[in-house]
């Protein structure tokens, strides 16, 4: 039986988490993310008075690549353990 190269779907141990109190909505994380849908712009829920629009992580799409916390100019992104 021939072997096929089918990609396996593995979840990373960590995912990105945005601290909305530091996010300015600059979209640096969106620009660097390997998947177009890792981050989305979202309206502020008024608990963070400093920004009207912030970015949010789509946890089901995040692959834990760690690019976003390295590129964020506001240190608004941290890597946290993935909760199953």
N, C-alpha and C positions, 0 to 999 in steps of 0.2 A: 504494500500500500504506500503510495507516494505521500511525502510530508508536504503540507502546505504552509505558507507563511501567513497565517491569519494573525492579525494583531490581537493581543490580549488587552483587556481593559482592567487596569489596576488602579486602585485609588491610592493617592499619596497619603502619607501619615499626617501631613500638615496642609492647611489651607490658609489663604490670605484672609485677614480681617481688617476692615477699615474702621478707624476710630473717627466717627463723624465730627467730633468736636475739633479735629485738626484738619479735616478734608476741606479743600477750597473748591473742589470741582474742576481742577486744572486739566484733567484727563490724561496726565502722564501715564497712569496705570493702564488706561485703555490703549494708549499708543504702543506700549511695550508688551502687552499680553499676547501670548502665542495663539489664543483663541479669540475670535472677535466678540464672543459673548461672555467672556469672563467677568467683565464689569459693565454696569449700566448706570446711567445718570438717573438720579431719583430726587424727588422733591423733599425738602426738609420737613420734618414733622413738627417743627417749631420748638423742639427741645434743644436745638442747637441754633442760637440766635445769630451766629457769625456768618452763616452761609445759607443761601437760598436753595442751592442745588449741590448735592454731594454725589459721590460715586458709591455704588454698592457692589459687593462681590456676589456672583452667582455661584454658590457653594457646590452645586451639582456639576458645574463646568470647570471649576478651578482644579488645575493639575498639580498645584504645589510647587511650581517652578522657581519661586523666590525672586523673580525678576522685579516684580512690582515694589516690594519694600526697598529694594536697592535703588530704584529710580525715583521714588516719591520725594519731591523736594520739601515736603512738610512733615515727614516721618509719621504719616497718618496710617501706614499699613504695617501690620505685624503678622507673623506666621503663628498660627495656633494649631493645637492638635485637632485632627478631624474627628468629629463625633459621628459614630455610626448610626 
